[in-house]
Amino acid sequence: MDIKKEYKYALLVPTSMGVRITPVNQQPVYSSTRFDMQVTSAETNVASISSFLGLPVKVLTTFVKDSPIAKLIKSNLKSRHMDYEGPEIPQGNPWGYRHQFNIADSGFGARGPRVWNDRAGEVGRTLNVKDFDLERIFGKEGVAIVHLSGLICAMSSETSNFCLQIARFAKKYGTKISFDLNYRASFWLGRENELHNIFSEIASISDVLIGNEEDFQLCLGIEGPDAGGKGIKAKIDGFKGMITRVKKTYPNASIFGTTLREVISTNEHLWGAIILADEDWHVIEPRKINVMDRIGGGDGFVGGLLYGINKGWDPEKCAQFGWATGALATTFLTDYAQPADEDMVWSVWSGNARVKR
């Protein structure tokens, strides 16, 4: 995939920022009295791979004016080497706008993690194209890849139009478009036809399409994986059939990807990936990884894949790096991986966990 060389930002992500509250010591929420709080969003989870490895990243978002949580978010983004811009929205009153809260434990062993999203009054739902100079961002500053998420696209009518306009501007100025479908039933309720049309338009001009079987079926109406026998080979063949149908319907994209995950226990997963690049398949059969916290693993995969694309690597190398950054993300208590350098990632890929002095 050719990448435009004249750009200020390697990666641009529109997002709604929030915080995650997690019990310490891998305990459930309801039985805990001590919690850690971190800044999070799926889209900045993706972008963190590039930002920690030295590529310029920009975040488009919106903030609650004078909020201490907004101040925490801004400080966190700076610590992750990310530029950001977005309007400051007055809270209004105690029942007005705020940043979302994600309340989640990590699980342990046989007890799986549980997540509770509290998004009432979420300021990110106000993301509006009128608040951003897209001509400047895409036409003057320049962006190599814009990464769009179905989570943001489906949050509200405003955010749906926002993502659609960003995709159109990206296409106009030669920016590559990555689209992770990220279907959420509660976001789509009552808006199925509207969102299907918007998602289909974005997918039709995207260069990279990411999703699982549910995403492709429920967002784009593509038939799911072929039914077959048991075992990993049958599962992979089924996914290949589905991705082939996606490619036939959305031929503009040159890279299609999905992850493979089998949960043995909360802290032990089998982790794999499938990439179709042009006409070539790159399959990483699931391998065992140890998991400290699973949230962000899929985002880490996408982040590594896009990093490789920006670096001009061949698709097989991009897939391997994405697998490894996804696995790396599950070893951090933050929702995002913080790679020290590429060597750390390749050590994960090679299974080399020896001490480095």
Number of C-alpha atoms within 10 A of each C-alpha: 16 9 17 16 11 12 19 17 19 27 30 28 22 27 25 27 27 24 19 22 19 23 21 15 13 16 20 19 22 8 8 14 9 12 16 10 14 17 23 24 20 23 27 29 25 30 31 27 33 26 25 20 15 12 19 19 26 24 21 18 23 25 29 22 17 12 17 10 19 21 13 14 20 19 13 15 20 11 11 18 18 23 16 17 15 15 16 15 17 15 18 11 7 7 9 13 22 24 25 22 20 21 18 19 26 25 23 19 12 10 13 14 19 12 15 13 11 12 15 14 15 20 24 27 24 22 28 20 17 8 15 17 10 16 13 10 19 24 17 13 13 23 27 24 27 24 26 26 20 21 21 24 27 30 20 19 16 18 23 23 17 22 26 19 16 22 24 17 17 25 17 11 16 16 26 24 25 27 24 22 26 21 22 16 12 9 17 18 10 10 12 14 11 13 22 16 13 19 21 16 16 24 27 15 21 27 22 25 28 21 21 20 16 18 19 23 17 18 25 22 13 17 16 20 22 15 12 11 11 8 8 13 12 15 16 20 16 19 23 21 15 20 28 15 17 22 18 10 15 19 16 15 23 16 22 22 25 23 24 22 16 14 12 12 16 19 21 17 20 16 22 26 21 22 24 23 19 14 9 11 16 17 20 18 16 18 13 15 18 17 21 19 22 23 23 26 29 25 27 33 32 33 30 27 31 27 26 21 20 22 13 14 15 12 21 19 15 24 29 26 27 30 30 26 32 31 28 27 28 24 20 18 17 18 26 31 28 22 18 11 12 13 10 17 22 15 14 19 18 10 11 11 10 7 5 6 3
